[in-house]
Amino acid sequence: MSEQLLDEERQHILVVTGMSGAGRSTALKALEDLDWFVVDNLPPQMIRPLVELAGKARDSLPKLAVSVDIRGGRLLAQFSALMDELRETHDVQVLFLDANDDRLVRRFEQVRRPHPLQGTGTILEGIERERERLSEIREAADILIDTSELNVHELSMRVTQRFGEPEQQKISLTVMSFGFKYGLPTDADLVADMRFLPNPFWNPELRAFNGRDARVSEFVLAQEGATEFLDAYFAALQPVLAGYTRENKRHVTIAIGCTGGKHRSVAMTERLAAMLRDRDDLSVAVRHRDLGRE
């Protein structure tokens, strides 16, 4: 068996550490969304037993993220030796989150919580003590992210870009047809109304079919305003989707409605989804909520 194959078979271990207030909780939430198994605030001494336990369930826990912070106290002195030991048998990386002192002070003041090492002193004195104790770990870290100028969404995006699979970095977009007479979809982010188009229901030759049938689809798309709407709506979605990406909104539902959710909304949903599938940054699915209802 080749050395490359052996490396690929190693379990992925990510140790997340860094300055208090630098965004560790946000990074861990982003990793959870990427299907990492996350354990928060673990004493360094407990990492080895956890890794061994996770190794027994490797198929279900291929990616393990462990958070370690300054509350590990004197156990942090063993950190570097432990990482060297783990790297002999696992694919291990250390992510260190940092921020400048002014930004860290401001964040602690905003949440009105003391710094873990503040004691009877000031927040800044606690930050200085922590920075000194973590200096060696910071220098040896594999990945350093400075969060001084990042908000929570931007930090989540950085983590997604660095640790997510290519498919996980895409927006998961569902285009859904529905009938207004059955109520608005509760999970819709955007809603469009197709009742401005003539209803195929009133055409005896089309009534029994739905919008996935070529005859109905051709009829709907041939109506005045149909293609103009699709082109304009597709263009309007571009800055919206770009904004969702910046804000790290990973799941989006676009609902397209008509009276009964059988003809116009279905045909327009299928066409809009086909247009959106040309974007490489989207994973597009189609759902017809009310198709098949009487």
Order of alpha helices (4+ residues) and beta strands (2+ residues): alpha-beta-alpha-beta-alpha-beta-alpha-beta-alpha-alpha-alpha-beta-alpha-beta-beta-alpha-alpha-beta-alpha-beta
